[in-house]
Amino acid sequence: MSISLLPSGVLRSYGEDLSRIPLRHLQWPTGEHDDCGTREVDALVGDLKADDDLILTADSRSLWASRRNIRCRVSILTEQPFSTQGHFYTLLRWRGRSYHRVFTHQISLCHALPNARLVEHGGTTLQALPKTPSVKTAMVSLVDSTTHHLPGHRLCHRVAAWSRTACKTTQLYGPGYLALSDKTEAHAPFRYSVIVENSRSKGYFTEKLIDSMLCSNVPIYWGDPSIGSYFDPRGMVVCETQADIQKAIVQASSEDYDRRRPFVDVNQWIAKRLSRSMIHRACDILHDEQDSQSQHHSILNADGFRKNAEQRDSFHTGNDPVPQLTKAA
């Protein structure tokens, strides 16, 4: 069994025909299993075996890709929020049953498709996970970007601009502010971090939040409206408006942080579990299901062998089959 991932953008060059894509264009999240590493240089996706898995990253092109001449199991992974790809999720409810598995952070999609599997968002951009508790020497940080096209981007810019004049104790990072070589620098020394997602959508939270929690921050958070279903909200300051964010920044204090610290530790533990990427956790599910299926088949085969042996012994001896089978063993 091997598990491969088709990166975004590759399909376009091959006329949306999966079978024609060379294996050299695939990624192997868990390493190349079986004979994948020794296959010919010109081997294609169409050469993958029936017990191999191929995962597609979800977009409109992969949704309609031709799967003719494909023997391997094909699954699809959705990462984008419903708020920006609602039409895609609607189509996936119709097309999703044709895949082996649909990996998604959308609980509603898991309810709609029997082959869907829940994979929470997550991942991390930290170069290394903290091994010791962070020493907190500063109060609030905010990492800004140059992107403007989504509501969360624009909100983050407004909060950063407000902080420069109204709350100068907030340390700003990103283009036009302090440069970063590792996101740990923007989180580890601080008690609080302003975390603004690109958009608000249920089940959609990103590595921004995970990075903050891994460094034992209290996130001043705007984003997933269902975030309390994944993390302890007492270890966060959940905001719905710019005014909420600004109020949380002004009220940040060492005393408040210390009160929240037990819940911060709980959230850090959860964040460590979610720090592995969605694709790696999807691979875990495929491996677990394959192992479970193999064990199930082994049990069925063992039961079948036992019943056949019992019937055979009973036919030849007329005695109780179980003692005869035990005696013969």
C-alpha positions in Angstrom: 0.0 0.0 0.0 1.3 3.4 -1.0 -0.3 6.8 -0.4 0.4 9.7 -2.8 -0.8 13.3 -3.1 -1.4 15.1 -6.4 -0.3 18.8 -5.8 -2.5 21.6 -7.1 -1.8 22.8 -10.6 -0.3 19.5 -12.0 -3.6 18.2 -13.4 -4.0 21.1 -15.8 -0.9 20.0 -17.9 -2.4 16.6 -18.6 -5.8 17.4 -20.0 -7.5 16.5 -16.6 -6.7 12.8 -17.2 -5.4 11.4 -14.0 -4.0 8.2 -15.6 -1.5 10.1 -17.8 0.2 12.0 -14.9 3.8 10.7 -14.2 4.5 9.4 -10.7 7.4 11.8 -10.5 4.9 14.7 -10.1 3.3 13.1 -7.0 4.2 13.7 -3.4 4.5 10.8 -1.0 3.5 12.1 2.5 4.5 8.9 4.3 7.3 7.9 2.1 7.2 5.6 -1.0 5.8 2.2 0.0 6.1 -1.2 -1.7 7.7 -0.9 -5.0 7.0 2.8 -5.7 10.6 3.8 -5.3 11.8 1.2 -7.9 9.2 1.9 -10.5 10.2 3.0 -14.0 11.0 6.7 -14.4 8.1 7.0 -16.9 5.5 5.2 -14.7 2.1 6.9 -14.6 -0.7 7.2 -12.1 -2.5 4.6 -14.3 0.2 2.1 -13.2 -0.7 2.4 -9.5 -2.2 -0.8 -8.1 -5.6 -1.5 -6.6 -4.3 -1.3 -3.1 -2.6 2.1 -3.6 -4.2 5.4 -2.6 -4.1 8.7 -4.4 -5.3 11.9 -2.7 -6.4 14.9 -4.7 -6.5 18.4 -3.3 -10.0 19.7 -3.8 -10.6 22.3 -6.5 -13.0 22.5 -9.5 -10.5 20.9 -11.8 -9.8 17.8 -9.6 -13.6 17.4 -9.0 -14.1 16.7 -12.7 -10.9 14.9 -13.5 -11.2 11.8 -15.6 -10.6 8.6 -13.6 -10.6 6.2 -16.6 -7.9 3.6 -16.6 -7.3 4.1 -12.9 -6.9 1.1 -10.6 -5.9 2.8 -7.4 -8.3 4.2 -4.8 -8.9 7.9 -5.3 -9.8 10.2 -2.4 -10.2 14.0 -2.2 -9.1 16.5 0.6 -10.9 19.8 1.2 -9.0 22.6 2.9 -10.6 25.9 1.9 -13.4 27.4 4.0 -17.0 27.1 3.0 -17.3 30.9 3.0 -15.0 31.1 0.0 -15.9 27.8 -1.8 -19.5 27.2 -0.9 -20.3 26.2 -4.5 -17.6 23.6 -4.4 -19.0 22.0 -1.3 -22.5 21.9 -2.9 -21.0 20.0 -5.9 -19.1 17.7 -3.6 -22.3 16.6 -1.9 -23.4 15.3 -5.3 -20.0 14.0 -6.6 -18.5 12.9 -3.3 -19.8 9.3 -3.2 -17.7 8.5 -6.3 -14.5 8.9 -4.3 -13.0 6.3 -1.9 -12.8 8.9 0.9 -13.6 12.6 1.2 -11.4 14.2 3.9 -12.9 17.4 5.2 -13.0 19.7 8.1 -16.8 20.3 7.4 -18.9 18.3 9.9 -22.0 18.9 7.8 -20.3 17.2 4.8 -19.4 14.2 7.0 -23.1 13.9 7.9 -24.1 14.1 4.2 -21.6 11.6 2.8 -21.1 8.1 4.3 -17.5 8.0 2.9 -16.5 11.4 4.3 -14.0 11.4 7.2 -13.5 14.4 9.5 -9.9 15.8 9.5 -9.7 19.0 11.6 -7.7 21.9 10.3 -4.3 22.6 11.8 -0.7 22.3 10.9 2.1 24.7 12.0 4.7 27.0 10.5 7.0 26.8 13.5 10.4 25.4 12.7 10.3 23.3 15.8 7.8 22.6 18.5 8.6 24.2 21.9 10.1 21.7 24.3 10.0 23.9 27.4 7.4 26.4 28.6 7.9 29.8 27.0 9.1 32.6 29.3 6.7 35.5 28.9 8.4 38.9 28.9 6.0 40.9 26.7 2.2 41.4 26.4 0.7 41.4 22.9 1.9 40.6 19.4 0.3 40.7 15.9 1.6 39.3 12.6 0.3 41.2 9.6 0.6 40.5 5.9 0.3 42.4 2.6 -2.8 40.5 1.4 -6.1 42.4 1.1 -8.7 40.3 -0.8 -10.5 38.6 2.1 -12.4 40.2 5.0 -10.0 38.8 7.6 -7.0 40.4 5.8 -8.6 43.8 5.8 -9.6 43.5 9.4 -6.1 42.6 10.5 -4.7 45.6 8.6 -7.2 47.9 10.4 -6.2 46.5 13.8 -2.5 46.9 13.0 -3.0 50.5 12.0 -5.0 51.2 15.2 -2.3 49.6 17.3 0.4 51.8 15.9 -1.3 54.9 17.4 -3.7 53.8 20.1 -1.8 50.9 21.7 1.9 51.1 21.1 2.6 48.2 23.5 1.4 45.8 20.8 4.4 44.5 18.9 3.8 44.3 15.1 5.5 41.8 12.8 5.4 41.4 9.0 6.0 43.5 6.0 6.5 47.1 7.0 7.0 46.1 10.6 9.6 43.8 12.3 10.8 41.0 10.0 10.5 37.3 11.1 12.8 34.4 10.5 10.6 32.0 12.5 7.0 32.6 13.8 8.2 31.5 17.3 9.7 35.0 17.6 6.3 36.5 17.3 4.7 34.2 19.9 7.0 32.7 22.5 7.9 35.9 24.5 4.2 37.2 24.5 1.3 36.4 26.7 -1.3 37.2 24.0 -1.3 37.1 20.2 -3.9 38.7 17.9 -5.0 35.9 15.5 -7.3 36.9 12.6 -8.3 34.2 10.2 -8.8 35.1 6.5 -12.6 34.5 6.9 -15.2 33.2 9.3 -16.4 29.7 8.6 -17.3 26.8 10.9 -14.5 24.3 11.3 -12.0 26.6 9.5 -9.0 27.5 11.7 -5.4 27.6 10.5 -1.8 27.3 11.5 -2.0 30.9 12.8 -4.0 29.7 15.8 -2.0 26.5 16.2 1.3 28.4 16.2 0.0 30.7 18.9 -1.2 27.9 21.2 1.9 25.9 20.8 3.8 28.8 22.3 1.4 29.0 25.3 -0.3 32.3 24.1 -3.8 33.4 24.9 -5.1 34.0 21.3 -7.2 37.2 20.8 -9.1 35.4 18.2 -11.4 36.3 15.2 -12.4 33.4 12.9 -14.1 30.1 13.3 -17.5 30.8 15.1 -17.5 27.2 16.4 -13.9 27.3 17.8 -15.2 26.4 21.3 -16.0 23.0 19.9 -12.3 22.3 19.3 -10.5 24.3 22.1 -11.3 25.5 25.6 -12.6 29.1 25.1 -11.4 30.0 28.6 -7.8 29.9 27.2 -8.8 32.3 24.5 -10.4 35.7 24.0 -13.0 35.0 21.2 -13.9 38.2 19.3 -16.6 38.9 16.7 -15.8 42.5 15.8 -12.8 44.9 15.5 -14.1 46.6 18.6 -13.9 43.3 20.5 -10.3 42.8 19.4 -9.2 46.3 20.4 -10.9 45.9 23.8 -9.1 42.6 24.4 -5.7 44.2 23.5 -6.3 47.1 25.9 -7.4 44.8 28.7 -4.6 42.3 28.3 -2.7 41.9 31.6 -0.3 39.5 33.5 -3.1 38.8 36.0 -5.6 37.8 33.4 -3.0 35.6 31.6 -2.2 33.8 34.9 -5.9 33.1 35.5 -6.2 31.6 32.0 -3.0 29.6 32.1 -4.5 26.2 33.1 -6.8 26.5 30.0 -3.9 27.7 27.9 -2.1 24.5 28.8 -5.1 22.4 27.8 -5.2 24.2 24.4 -1.5 23.7 23.9 -2.0 19.9 24.3 -4.8 19.9 21.7 -2.7 22.1 19.4 0.2 19.6 19.5 -2.2 16.9 18.2 -3.3 19.1 15.4 0.1 20.4 14.5 0.5 17.7 11.9 -0.8 18.7 8.5 -4.3 17.6 7.3 -2.7 15.4 4.6 -0.7 13.5 7.2 -3.7 12.9 9.4 -5.7 11.8 6.3 -2.9 9.3 5.6 -3.3 8.0 9.2 -7.0 7.4 8.6 -6.2 5.4 5.4 -3.6 3.3 7.2 -5.9 2.7 10.2 -8.8 1.7 8.0 -6.6 -0.6 5.9 -5.2 -2.3 9.1 -8.7 -2.7 10.5 -9.9 -4.2 7.2 -7.0 -6.6 7.1 -7.7 -7.7 10.7 -11.3 -8.1 9.9 -10.5 -10.3 6.9 -8.1 -12.4 9.0 -10.8 -13.0 11.6 -13.3 -14.0 8.9 -10.7 -16.3 7.3 -9.9 -17.9 10.7 -13.6 -18.3 11.5 -14.2 -19.8 8.0 -11.3 -22.2 8.5 -12.6 -23.2 11.9 -16.1 -23.8 10.7 -15.0 -25.8 7.7 -12.7 -27.9 9.9 -15.5 -28.5 12.4 -17.9 -29.6 9.6 -15.2 -31.9 8.1 -14.4 -33.5 11.5 -18.1 -33.9 12.3 -18.7 -35.6 8.9 -15.9 -38.1 9.4 -16.3 -38.9 13.1 -19.8 -38.0 14.0 -18.4 -36.6 17.3 -18.5 -33.1 18.7 -16.5 -31.1 16.2 -14.7 -28.7 18.6 -12.9 -31.5 20.6 -12.0 -33.3 17.4 -10.5 -30.0 16.0 -8.6 -29.4 19.2 -7.3 -33.0 19.3 -6.2 -32.8 15.7 -4.4 -29.5 16.4 
